[in-house]
Amino acid sequence: MKTEPLATTEAQELAANLLALVDAPSRGESEERLLRRLTRVAVLVPGVEAAACSLAGPEGPLHTAASDERTRRLECLQVESREGPCLDITRGEGPLADIPMSHPHSRTRWPRFTSRVLSEGFTAVTALPLHHQERTLGALDLYHQHGRLGSSGVRWARLLADATAVGLAHRDVLRDALVRGDQLQTALNSRVVIEQAKGILAERFDCDLQEAFERLRGHARTTRTKLSDLATLIVSNPADSPPFPRQRRAP
């Protein structure tokens, strides 16, 4: 495999896209758009003619993306036939660089896939994992002519794959943070309304806050009502409404 350095303009464009791939989730970019971005950028690597990628799922690849119709068909074939470099990568195999499709081993290993790749005009495939902290998140497939993708190009493609994996991992962190934030906000809102209901009952029954809370909790248990729902009812309803109406004072 030849080692051919990238031109300055090519390297600058790829470097700029590395940052975009890492930062995509913080800008609200979806998984599908991130994968499509990766395939569009991957074809900027000299020697790469087309690219496709997919995320790994429990039953096989998910959210596939492709740079053109040919590679879309090839990715679909891998899913349908359960064979191909993308599947092998998501099953834990390491990088596969410049695999010649005409080689007997390729024809034996991936018979349907190899035949289709050759019919689409490619003679070699390079498959790289989207890997982050011991997790294989997916795979990037590069379609090209055998011997045309140099070691410099493979290194850049691996950087693109790694940047995408970091972006995907950040997406998971952001998603978890948003979920926890929503849960904390819900808990805080519930706590606030419960404290409001306690204050209302303490005033209504001329008792301290602890006794008011015991009344509130006891009624919630008896009626199998969520404490926050009962508190909301007390806060939002008129004072003479059940379940704790204000007692009318004797004249």
C-alpha positions in Angstrom: 0.0 0.0 0.0 1.4 3.4 -1.0 2.0 6.1 1.5 1.0 9.4 -0.2 0.6 12.5 1.9 -2.5 14.6 1.5 -2.4 18.0 -0.2 -2.6 20.9 2.2 -6.1 21.9 1.1 -7.3 18.3 1.4 -5.9 18.0 4.9 -7.4 21.3 6.0 -10.8 20.3 4.8 -10.7 16.9 6.5 -9.4 18.5 9.7 -12.3 21.0 9.7 -14.7 18.1 9.3 -13.2 16.2 12.2 -14.3 19.0 14.5 -17.8 19.1 12.9 -18.2 15.3 13.5 -17.1 15.5 17.2 -19.3 18.5 17.9 -22.4 17.4 15.9 -24.5 16.2 18.9 -24.0 19.4 20.9 -25.6 21.2 17.9 -28.6 18.9 18.0 -27.6 16.8 15.0 -29.4 13.5 14.9 -27.7 10.1 14.5 -28.8 9.8 10.9 -27.5 13.2 10.0 -24.2 12.5 11.7 -23.7 9.3 9.8 -24.7 11.0 6.5 -22.1 13.7 7.3 -19.4 11.0 7.9 -20.1 9.3 4.5 -19.9 12.7 2.7 -16.6 13.6 4.4 -15.1 10.1 3.9 -15.3 10.4 0.1 -13.0 13.5 0.4 -10.1 11.1 1.4 -8.0 10.5 -1.7 -8.6 7.1 -3.2 -12.1 6.6 -1.7 -14.8 6.4 -4.3 -17.8 5.9 -2.1 -18.5 5.3 1.6 -21.2 3.9 3.9 -21.6 3.4 7.6 -24.0 2.1 10.2 -24.5 1.9 13.9 -24.4 -1.5 15.7 -27.6 -2.8 17.2 -28.4 -5.9 19.2 -29.9 -7.6 16.1 -27.6 -6.1 13.5 -26.7 -2.7 11.9 -29.0 0.2 12.5 -29.3 3.7 11.0 -27.2 3.0 7.9 -26.1 5.9 5.7 -24.4 5.9 2.3 -22.7 8.4 0.0 -24.5 7.2 -3.1 -27.1 4.7 -4.4 -24.5 2.0 -5.1 -23.2 1.9 -1.5 -26.7 2.1 -0.2 -27.5 -1.1 -2.0 -24.3 -2.7 -0.7 -25.2 -1.8 2.9 -28.7 -3.2 2.4 -27.3 -6.4 1.0 -25.0 -6.9 4.1 -28.0 -6.6 6.4 -30.2 -8.9 4.3 -27.5 -11.6 3.7 -26.0 -11.3 7.1 -22.5 -11.1 5.6 -20.0 -8.4 4.8 -17.2 -6.4 6.4 -19.6 -4.1 8.2 -21.2 -7.0 10.0 -17.8 -8.4 10.9 -16.7 -5.1 12.4 -19.8 -4.7 14.5 -19.3 -8.3 15.7 -15.9 -7.2 17.2 -13.4 -7.8 14.4 -10.6 -5.2 14.0 -10.0 -2.9 11.0 -10.0 -4.5 7.5 -7.8 -2.5 5.1 -7.7 -2.7 1.3 -9.4 -6.1 1.1 -9.3 -7.3 -2.6 -12.7 -8.4 -3.6 -11.4 -10.7 -6.4 -9.3 -12.8 -4.0 -10.7 -16.3 -3.4 -10.8 -15.7 0.4 -13.1 -12.7 -0.1 -15.4 -14.7 -2.4 -15.5 -17.5 0.2 -16.0 -15.3 3.2 -18.7 -13.0 1.7 -19.9 -14.6 -1.5 -23.0 -12.5 -2.2 -21.4 -9.3 -1.0 -18.2 -9.7 -2.9 -20.0 -10.5 -6.2 -22.1 -7.3 -5.8 -19.2 -5.1 -4.9 -17.4 -6.2 -8.1 -20.5 -5.7 -10.2 -20.8 -2.1 -8.8 -17.3 -1.3 -10.1 -15.2 -1.5 -6.9 -12.3 -3.9 -6.5 -11.5 -3.4 -2.8 -13.1 -2.5 0.6 -11.7 -1.0 3.7 -13.8 -1.4 6.9 -13.1 0.6 10.0 -14.8 0.4 13.4 -16.5 3.4 15.1 -14.8 2.6 18.4 -15.0 4.5 21.7 -13.8 3.3 25.2 -13.9 -0.4 24.5 -17.3 -0.1 22.7 -17.8 -0.7 19.0 -20.6 1.7 18.1 -20.7 0.9 14.4 -18.6 0.6 11.2 -17.4 2.7 8.3 -17.1 1.0 4.9 -14.9 2.6 2.2 -15.2 1.4 -1.4 -12.3 1.9 -3.8 -9.9 0.3 -6.2 -7.3 -2.2 -4.8 -4.1 -0.4 -4.0 -5.5 3.1 -4.5 -6.2 3.9 -0.9 -2.8 4.8 0.7 -1.8 4.4 4.3 -2.2 8.2 4.8 -5.8 8.0 3.5 -6.5 5.1 5.8 -5.2 7.1 8.8 -7.4 10.0 7.9 -10.4 7.7 7.5 -9.7 6.2 10.9 -9.6 9.7 12.4 -13.0 10.5 10.8 -14.4 7.2 12.3 -12.9 8.0 15.7 -14.3 11.5 15.6 -17.7 10.2 14.8 -17.5 7.7 17.6 -16.7 10.5 20.0 -19.6 12.5 18.7 -21.9 9.5 19.2 -20.6 9.0 22.7 -21.2 12.7 23.5 -24.7 12.3 22.2 -25.4 9.5 24.8 -23.9 11.6 27.6 -26.1 14.6 26.6 -29.2 12.4 26.3 -28.6 11.0 29.7 -28.0 14.4 31.2 -31.2 15.7 29.7 -33.2 12.7 31.1 -31.6 13.2 34.6 -32.4 16.9 34.3 -36.0 16.3 33.5 -36.3 13.8 36.4 -34.7 16.3 38.8 -37.0 19.1 37.6 -40.1 16.8 38.0 -39.0 15.8 41.5 -38.4 19.5 42.4 -41.8 20.5 41.1 -43.5 17.8 43.0 -41.6 18.8 46.2 -42.7 22.4 45.8 -46.4 21.6 45.4 -46.3 19.2 48.3 -44.8 21.9 50.5 -47.5 24.3 49.3 -50.2 21.7 50.2 -48.7 21.2 53.6 -48.9 24.9 54.3 -52.5 25.1 53.2 -53.5 22.2 55.4 -51.6 23.6 58.4 -53.5 26.8 58.1 -56.8 25.1 57.4 -56.6 22.8 60.3 -54.6 25.0 62.7 -51.8 22.4 63.0 -48.1 22.2 62.5 -46.5 21.2 59.2 -45.7 17.6 60.3 -49.3 16.9 61.2 -50.4 18.5 57.9 -48.0 16.1 56.1 -49.3 13.1 57.9 -52.9 14.0 56.9 -51.7 14.4 53.3 -49.8 11.2 53.2 -52.4 9.2 55.0 -55.1 10.2 52.5 -52.9 9.5 49.6 -52.3 6.0 50.9 -55.9 5.3 51.7 -57.1 6.5 48.2 -54.0 5.1 46.4 -53.3 8.5 45.0 -49.8 9.8 44.2 -48.8 12.3 46.8 -47.9 15.0 44.3 -51.2 14.5 42.5 -53.1 14.9 45.8 -51.0 18.0 46.6 -51.8 19.6 43.2 -55.5 19.0 43.8 -55.4 20.8 47.2 -53.3 23.7 45.8 -55.4 24.2 42.7 -59.0 23.6 44.0 -61.1 26.1 46.0 -60.7 26.0 49.8 -64.2 24.4 50.3 -63.5 21.5 47.9 -62.7 17.9 48.9 -60.7 16.1 50.1 -59.8 18.6 52.8 -62.5 21.4 52.7 -62.1 24.3 55.0 -64.5 23.9 57.9 -67.1 26.5 58.2 -66.9 28.3 61.5 -70.1 28.5 63.6 -71.5 32.0 63.8 
